[in-house]
């Protein structure tokens, strides 16, 4: 069945061009130039994705998004806009847009955004996949956690699927009918992160021309996933502690606290106990977060899940890229099982995607995987090799490499510096 897209833009020539281009790529597209017509369409038929302009005369994109969210809370929603200011972009993400793309853009850029958003967990709602004893034990613990309203701290290496587990906790909880909001503490600089989390009052800083509701307030009665909390600055840590202790936040530029009812799920791949001992993480916040820690097992400790995960990722990439049938040969599967996966599930997904695209036949052999020959290596060596591979793969683009590895740029630079020192010894 074709992926069905609702396309909204008041510029008729653009809408016709995009509709034609997307239909040539195999998508089913319904196009509208008026938000009211688009809403009528979305009420009458099911769509897999919505793409909308922001600046429109009858109703702006933010108003349209809010109406769409009342009908379909989790449908992927991409904004297209010529107004590329940071404020517009942040407003879009605050209002729970899935993504945005700035005009002018190429069809290839838009196709990439479409595929990435349709593949997001919130769009396709995949369950946590696995048959191993380790993952089943983790899921039993998850069920117990979901039945409570207690703060949860997800621990584990980068790439183990923390956001997916956080979302599953939300989906199995009594808060499932309300919003699940997420942000990474490493994604934005401190001042921007603070205004996004807690909101601000008009005049709080230059450019604050109106009041703005923070993401914690937006998540009221729902769940909030705060990723990479180990990267939070002391000022942010203080405000998160107040949220946990008092159930209230204070927007920037205000002295009046705002009550919020939100369940916090935090995650980190850092050793917070060590961070606390070395004075980089507040002791009181650590104990507030560490009420129920859930450690996610690395992939090398749940190798029974590798065949299941590999086949799942292979099916998804073949469907999304229209590659036709692909099958993992026994030799390829054995090589997957022999590898230690320092990048965990994220690395497995990228390896399978690359192999599916590079294979010229329906069979994926071990040489298509691009994995090193099995040998005895330390965890530090494995992590170092994965970092070097990803940095090289992205042409030295540190921002993209850090994003793929699931770490901040500061952490990536530190790892590379450590690697350089080991080489000099």
Buried (B, 14 or more C-beta within 10 A) or exposed (E): EEBBBBBBBBBEEBBEEBBEBBBEBEBEBBBBBBBEBBBEBBEEEEBBBBBBBBEBEEBBBBEBBEBBBEEEEBBBBBBBBEEEEEEBBBBBBBBBBBBBBBEEEEBEEBBEBBEBBBBBBBBEEBEBBBEBEBBEEBBEEBEEBBEBEEBBBBBBBBBBBBBBBBBBBBBBBEBEEBBBBBBBBBBBEBEEBBBBBBBBBEEBEEEBEEBBBBBBBBBBEBBBBBBBBBBBBEEBBEBBBBBBEEEEBBBBBBEEEBEBEBBBBBBBBBEBEEBBEEEBBBEEBBEBBBBBEBEBBBBBEBBEBBBBBBBBBBBBBBEBEEBEEBBBEEBBBEBBEEBBBBBBBBBBBBBBBBBBEEBEEEBBBBEBBEBEEEEEBEEEBBBBBBBBBBBEBBEEEEEBBBBBBBBBEEBBEEBBEBBEEEEEE
